[in-house]
Amino acid sequence: MVVANKAPGMVTEPGASHREDSLLNALVARYGGKLLRLGERRDYGLLHRLDRQTSGCVACAVTPESYDFIRAQFEARTVAKRYLAIVKGRMRAGTQQIELNLEEQRVPSAEGTRLVSVVARAGKPAKTDVEVLATSTTHTLVACEPHSGRLHQIRVHLAHLGFPVAGDQVYGVGAKVLPPHKPDDRTLGLHAWRLGFAHPNGTRVDASAPPSRKFTELLAGVGLGFNEER
């Protein structure tokens, strides 16, 4: 199996507008027949996905055995995930846990419609741990550990607290879904930093992805620093 560090702005898998420039295209170019033999039923080895503007760790299996073994951990929510998020506003130092049910809805967008998550009592349970790492006068760097895999979970949870992710063009303060507009190239302050799970050979995989240049520039631009050893 392999863990790739996806660049911000790159889609995880091919779609209508990105048939040849996705991360999965690059992995197939690198690992060729091994991924193709896994077929559509095993997502050509892809074990999970990140939003287009989110950078960082994406895991992909290259054998049927590793796909089935690791995918079962994703479904059981036993995979350890740790994200870095740059949010607007100064959060109080310390840690907190956010538990808010989320429901997926389809809303109008500049390109037709888009799928979003909204806070709703009838939605599915979602839990995120948040730790403040650093603050500036206008922004905060936090580490987030989601314990469920809902759509845009970290972004919605943080925005609901009043601290939307920097560069988020979908969710505003209070997790309000923003009106349709033409997307721009604004950097999203969200990075899939660490990923941990059991390997079929009995070892433990603990991968980490250095933040992208765009993420690092966004950090510096809002007066924040980052110690990767933390």
Steps between C-alpha positions, in 0.01 A plus 500: 500500500601863463418829673522803270521868595224652283558855383235768567283557192541141375192276495538157658340301217393569138171677433320686224733801513817315605536183297879496478643718778385330823712340771369159394620564143848563641487184712390289202788648298736394779355159594321415173354153472494436875235767554311424181469135603330607824219636284206727568366277780810587704518861374825419318667485842387839628412461869350845569479851353577861578322810373670666205641794699607285799861381485675213672491126568303273267540122532482259207537121498677311222381147583150360566608372842629838621195681359253275682698507825552876517162595354332308782678731746369809321147361517541415870633855567819364659739686268676785684473830313652832606444818299646848521253786456556874483183670624384859514489648849682435829398178671552449870804282579440134580299213358132440441272242342229594253199269465243619246282288272554573131264452208590515131300732277523603136497876442542730198854586390668700226542174306149362563471335841737391773479265796548658844462400864275688740458468875171319558353304789382235254848468347765236563722525811835672448775561755821703463779564754663843469832613653633855475864502385570871445319834479563836335299821532257388228531122452555170681681180399323190630547124476177307435428130542169393343343185644246469220525554128221743415519730200699817582482403867794704630405807298138496618584431865755783517275744316212415735721608794556833323847417368471415128803354322699770323425508129179295532263608223214273609450553876491830689469584870237283666543237224281714277513371142628786286309608186606370157801673349772430250779301670844661522847368582494605865705265719292294744666482841444126547769231479476125568815486710517148645345161426538182705371144456596133528675334205408143396855384584444583867689828510364849561497770231534854636538738207538877506489749214690832522268796435501635146673821399160670465398392850831621645465835322148538635630431851770764469255746345277494810788512747515132597780245517500119516722246675467175306646298787200570722 
